[in-house]
Amino acid sequence: MLIVDITTQRWYYREVEMPLSGKEMLKIYLKNGWIKISQKGSHVKVKRGDLIEVIPLHKELKKGLELKLLKRVKESKVVS
């Protein structure tokens, strides 16, 4: 089971199981202070300050998108 710590992006056995679904990613964003602002179909827009991100509510997110979204959560903690 491959796991990533979203605060350090280090891979180990803890916190977030990879690959994530869109719903799981949305939960991570909401727990970190992001607010759901709209939804159109299977895509949800979330906002924190001036930052806006679109999260697809797919069964399984692709690796690159998943890492990008996790990186954005980490960066938003530093900015805010």
Backbone torsions as a table, in degrees:
resi	resn	phi	psi	omega
1	MET	NA	117.5	-177.8
2	LEU	-91.7	126.5	-175.1
3	ILE	-127.4	147.1	176.6
4	VAL	-125.8	138.5	173.2
5	ASP	-88.4	115.8	-174.2
6	ILE	-68.1	-17.6	-179.7
7	THR	-81.6	-31.0	-178.8
8	THR	-117.4	-8.5	-176.3
9	GLN	57.3	32.1	175.2
10	ARG	-97.0	139.5	-177.3
11	TRP	-86.8	122.6	172.2
12	TYR	-166.4	-179.8	-173.7
13	TYR	-85.7	84.8	-179.8
14	ARG	-175.8	158.1	170.8
15	GLU	62.4	-80.0	-169.4
16	VAL	-117.8	120.8	178.6
17	GLU	-82.9	135.2	-179.6
18	MET	-101.9	143.0	-4.9
19	PRO	-81.2	152.0	-179.2
20	LEU	-92.9	154.4	170.6
21	SER	-89.4	167.1	177.9
22	GLY	-62.2	-37.7	179.1
23	LYS	-64.7	-40.0	178.4
24	GLU	-65.5	-40.1	178.5
25	MET	-64.9	-40.9	178.0
26	LEU	-60.6	-41.6	177.7
27	LYS	-60.1	-41.2	178.7
28	ILE	-61.5	-45.1	179.5
29	TYR	-62.6	-45.9	-178.0
30	LEU	-64.8	-37.0	177.8
31	LYS	-67.0	-24.2	-178.6
32	ASN	-97.5	21.1	171.6
33	GLY	91.6	5.3	176.7
34	TRP	-80.0	151.2	-178.3
35	ILE	-117.0	133.7	177.1
36	LYS	-74.4	121.6	-177.6
37	ILE	-106.3	-28.0	177.5
38	SER	-165.4	165.4	175.6
39	GLN	-144.5	134.3	176.4
40	LYS	-133.4	108.4	-176.5
41	GLY	67.9	-125.7	-178.2
42	SER	-99.4	16.8	-179.7
43	HIS	-117.8	129.9	-178.2
44	VAL	-112.7	133.1	173.9
45	LYS	-96.5	131.5	175.5
46	VAL	-124.2	154.4	-174.7
47	LYS	-138.7	144.8	171.4
48	ARG	-146.7	110.5	-175.3
49	GLY	64.5	-124.4	177.8
50	ASP	-91.3	-4.9	-177.0
51	LEU	-86.3	135.5	175.8
52	ILE	-129.1	137.3	179.2
53	GLU	-135.9	146.9	177.0
54	VAL	-109.3	126.2	-179.6
55	ILE	-115.3	118.5	176.8
56	PRO	-77.4	134.0	-179.1
57	LEU	-89.5	55.6	-180.0
58	HIS	-86.4	162.2	-178.7
59	LYS	-59.5	-41.2	-179.0
60	GLU	-144.6	127.3	179.1
61	LEU	-83.7	146.0	177.3
62	LYS	-72.2	154.2	-172.7
63	LYS	-53.8	-48.4	-177.4
64	GLY	-63.7	-44.2	179.3
65	LEU	-65.7	-42.0	-179.7
66	GLU	-60.0	-46.3	-180.0
67	LEU	-66.9	-37.1	177.7
68	LYS	-62.3	-45.3	-179.4
69	LEU	-66.3	-40.4	178.0
70	LEU	-65.3	-38.3	177.8
71	LYS	-63.6	-39.4	-179.5
72	ARG	-64.5	-38.3	176.9
73	VAL	-63.3	-44.0	179.8
74	LYS	-61.8	-44.6	179.8
75	GLU	-64.7	-36.2	-178.4
76	SER	-68.4	-26.1	176.1
77	LYS	-68.1	-37.5	-179.7
78	VAL	-71.2	-41.8	-177.2
79	VAL	-67.2	-43.3	-174.6
80	SER	-84.6	NA	NA
